[in-house]
């Protein structure tokens, strides 16, 4: 590997590939370590390139550095690696193990077939559940939050959407750009026009406060929304 897109703290490129394979083997010792390594080694550079796009934009992360001991970064990396391996190989064997590893280590349900935007942030990952739907760029989500379907209805998430802890967007929802979901708020079969903050009303329907919140700017730098 001639040039890495970022510095990997504590690992070389090859060491990171072997480390990831060792993590998989510790949970799923099925004797396919060599196959795992070949698939991961082939897709690792592209996965790191995709991760570097996030590291350049996420405020809490150092520019052009990946620390596998940072659980938010590591969870993002495992998703990107699983998704990249799946794209490259059309096989689900190794991506499934990476998905399950991410779930075991970080408590997140984030399937490898989901297409996340170029820039996104997984805050505290425990309890996050993400369904396979449309996500706009600069998406941020925090612990115990869900994006889910209701029957066959799935939400659509615009750009610059921020989900604080213990929030949900479920069902037939069209969430417009620059929407902030305040803590403890559940949005079910409800649209957001964008440039609003949605609060829990304690009743059946959440309250919508017009006027763009700047909270998303706490998490991303140099946004091009």
Secondary structure, DSSP 4 states (H G I P E B T S, - for coil): ----SSEETT--HHHHHHHHHHHHHHH--SS-HHHHHHHHHHHHHHHHHHHHHHHTTBTTSPTTEE-TTSHHHHHHHHHHHHHHHHHHH---HHHHHHHHHHHHHH--EE-TT----SSEEE-S-TT-EE-SSEE-SSEEE-SS-EEE-BTTB--EE-TT-EE-SS-EEESS-EE-SSEEE-TT-EEES--B-SSEEEE--SSSS-EEEES---GGGGTBSS---
